[in-house]
Amino acid sequence: MYKLLLLEDEFEIGSNLEMVLKMEGYEVDWFTSGGEAVEAAINTDYHLMILDITLKKTSTSINSVFTNGMEVARFVSKYKDTPYIFLTSRSDSTDIMQGLDSGAEDYITKPYDLTVLLARIRTCLRRVKTIQEQAPSSVLEFDGIQIDLYTHKVKVDGYPVQLSNQLFELLHYFMSNQNRIISKEELYKNIWNFDPSNCQLTNTLEVNIKRLRQQIGSDYIKTVRGRGYVLEAKYR
């Protein structure tokens, strides 16, 4: 059974979503404050976190610094590789880009369609399951780059490289499709579950490609004008 963390401070929304998720067969821990969610996420192994970005209530505890879902995700990601989805009423393209750039698997605006949310959760969990099933032979290698799909450890020419969850998934996709030109549309769809036609102002992909190049070296991922990107050997 998959174990999910839900952070939602609005009682009606939180209780209804908790009930639906449990009916779908998930084990759910529901929290209404960022501090409680952080403590649980650090001390418990969750398959996925579902985080409301805007928390209306403020906590009086020492953990009141965690006043929104992004702060929770940012802190937890320092210690765990738990994937997360953002829920929010913010639908501006800048907010969407900021959420995806932070490493979120998806960004879903309220009011959301429950069937869409459940589908996005299943997509994310399938990725987790695939990684776990590949654990015995979970290492991918390409021209000096080595990634471990189970531990999320990355090495380039033998040296460890720290990548966010989002950059790791992006590199994983490139390494699974090495020497093949991948369009921007394919990357948006498979990495972010996001249709770029709905958000013309976003440069999320370009920002993350730049960050990935900075981490692994600029010679691996090449831009193919008008077509997309390709992962090739450095000196090809």
Secondary structure, DSSP 8 states (H G I E B T S, - for coil): --EEEEE---HHHHHHHHHHHHHTT-EEEEESSHHHHHHHHHHS--SEEEEESB--S---STTTT--BHHHHHHHHTTT----EEEEES---HHHHHHHHHTT-SEEEESS--HHHHHHHHHHHHHHHHHHHHTGGG-EEEETTEEEETTT--EEETTEEE---HHHHHHHHHHHHTTTS-B-HHHHHHHHH---GGG-TT--HHHHHHHHHHHHH-TTSEEEETTTEEEE--TT-
